[in-house]
C-alpha cells in the first residue's frame, strides 16, 4: 500500500514539473520568435488597479479592440510595486499613457512583454517600463 502511494506521489510530481516546463518553454519560444521577427505589438490602454482576494493585486488594462487583446488584459505586479500603484490617483496614472506590449510569434500567439508609461508626461521618447517608473516614484 505504501509503495502505491510513493509511486502516485512521484507520478504527480513528474506531471507538475512537465506542466511547468511546458509553460516556461512556450513563453520563451514565443519571445524568441517575436524578437527574431521584430514583432512586438504595442497597444494603448487605460488602467485600473483592482484587488482580488485570490488573484492578488494587478492592473486591469482596457484596450481598444485589436487582433490580440479583445477588450482587457490583466498585468500582475510585484507586491511592492502594486502598493505604489494603489497610492496613485488613476487619472494621474492614465495621463502617463500606459501601453501594453506583447511578444507575438509567427503563429500570432502572444505573451505579455510588459507595460510602459511616460517618465515625462507628454514626451513619447521618455517611455519606460512601469516597474522602473514605480521604482523611481516617491
C-alpha positions as CSV (number, residue, x, y, z in Angstrom):
1,X,0.0,0.0,0.0
2,X,2.7,2.4,0.8
3,X,4.6,1.7,-2.4
4,X,1.5,2.7,-4.4
5,X,1.3,6.0,-2.5
6,X,5.0,6.7,-3.3
7,X,4.5,5.8,-7.0
8,X,1.5,8.1,-7.1
9,X,3.4,11.0,-5.5
10,X,6.3,10.6,-7.9
11,X,3.9,10.5,-10.9
12,X,2.1,13.6,-9.6
13,X,5.4,15.4,-9.2
14,X,6.5,14.4,-12.7
15,X,3.3,15.7,-14.2
16,X,3.6,19.0,-12.3
17,X,7.2,19.5,-13.4
18,X,6.3,18.7,-17.0
19,X,3.5,21.3,-17.0
20,X,5.8,24.0,-15.6
21,X,8.5,23.2,-18.1
22,X,5.9,23.3,-21.0
23,X,4.6,26.7,-20.0
24,X,8.1,28.1,-19.5
25,X,9.3,26.9,-22.9
26,X,6.1,28.1,-24.5
27,X,6.7,31.6,-23.3
28,X,10.4,31.5,-24.2
29,X,9.7,30.2,-27.7
30,X,7.2,33.0,-28.4
31,X,9.5,35.7,-27.0
32,X,12.5,34.4,-29.1
33,X,10.4,34.2,-32.3
34,X,9.0,37.7,-31.7
35,X,12.4,39.2,-31.1
36,X,13.8,37.4,-34.2
37,X,11.0,38.7,-36.4
38,X,10.8,42.1,-34.7
39,X,7.1,41.6,-33.9
40,X,6.4,43.4,-30.7
41,X,2.9,44.8,-30.7
42,X,2.1,48.0,-28.7
43,X,-1.4,48.7,-27.6
44,X,-2.5,52.0,-26.0
45,X,-4.7,51.3,-22.9
46,X,-6.2,52.8,-19.8
47,X,-5.6,51.2,-16.5
48,X,-7.5,50.4,-13.3
49,X,-5.9,48.8,-10.2
50,X,-8.4,46.2,-8.7
51,X,-7.6,43.9,-5.8
52,X,-8.9,40.3,-5.7
53,X,-8.5,38.1,-2.6
54,X,-7.4,35.1,-4.7
55,X,-5.6,36.8,-7.6
56,X,-3.9,39.5,-5.6
57,X,-3.1,42.9,-7.0
58,X,-3.0,43.6,-10.7
59,X,-3.6,46.3,-13.2
60,X,-6.7,45.8,-15.3
61,X,-5.9,47.2,-18.8
62,X,-8.7,48.3,-21.1
63,X,-7.8,48.5,-24.7
64,X,-9.5,49.2,-28.0
65,X,-10.3,46.0,-29.8
66,X,-7.5,44.6,-31.8
67,X,-6.3,41.2,-33.2
68,X,-4.7,40.1,-29.9
69,X,-6.5,41.6,-26.9
70,X,-10.2,42.0,-27.4
71,X,-11.1,44.4,-24.6
72,X,-9.0,43.9,-21.5
73,X,-5.9,42.2,-20.1
74,X,-4.6,41.7,-16.6
75,X,-1.0,42.7,-15.8
76,X,0.4,41.5,-12.4
77,X,2.8,43.5,-10.4
78,X,5.1,42.5,-7.6
79,X,3.5,43.5,-4.2
80,X,6.0,46.4,-3.6
81,X,5.1,47.9,-6.9
82,X,1.3,47.2,-6.5
83,X,1.3,49.2,-3.3
84,X,2.7,52.3,-5.1
85,X,0.1,51.9,-7.8
86,X,-2.6,51.7,-5.1
87,X,-1.4,55.1,-3.7
88,X,-1.7,56.8,-7.1
89,X,-4.7,58.7,-8.5
90,X,-5.9,56.8,-11.6
91,X,-6.5,59.9,-13.5
92,X,-2.8,60.9,-13.0
93,X,-1.7,57.4,-13.8
94,X,-3.6,57.3,-17.1
95,X,-2.0,60.6,-18.0
96,X,1.2,58.7,-18.2
97,X,-0.3,57.0,-21.3
98,X,0.2,53.3,-20.4
99,X,1.0,51.0,-23.3
100,X,0.7,47.2,-23.2
101,X,3.5,45.5,-25.2
102,X,3.1,41.9,-26.5
103,X,5.6,39.5,-27.9
104,X,3.9,37.9,-31.0
105,X,5.2,34.9,-32.8
106,X,4.7,33.9,-36.4
107,X,1.5,31.9,-35.5
108,X,0.1,35.1,-33.8
109,X,0.4,33.5,-30.4
110,X,1.5,36.1,-27.8
111,X,2.7,36.6,-24.3
112,X,2.8,39.9,-22.5
113,X,6.1,41.7,-22.6
114,X,5.2,44.4,-20.2
115,X,3.6,47.8,-19.7
116,X,5.3,51.1,-20.4
117,X,4.5,54.6,-19.3
118,X,5.8,58.1,-20.0
119,X,8.5,59.0,-17.5
120,X,7.9,62.6,-18.5
121,X,4.2,63.4,-19.3
122,X,3.8,64.4,-23.0
123,X,7.3,63.1,-24.0
124,X,6.9,59.8,-26.0
125,X,10.7,59.4,-26.1
126,X,10.7,59.1,-22.3
127,X,8.7,55.8,-22.3
128,X,9.9,53.3,-19.7
129,X,8.7,50.1,-18.1
130,X,6.1,50.6,-15.4
131,X,8.2,48.8,-12.8
132,X,11.1,51.3,-13.5
133,X,8.7,54.2,-13.2
134,X,7.3,52.9,-9.9
135,X,10.8,52.2,-8.6
136,X,11.7,55.9,-9.0
137,X,8.4,57.2,-7.7
138,X,8.3,58.7,-4.2
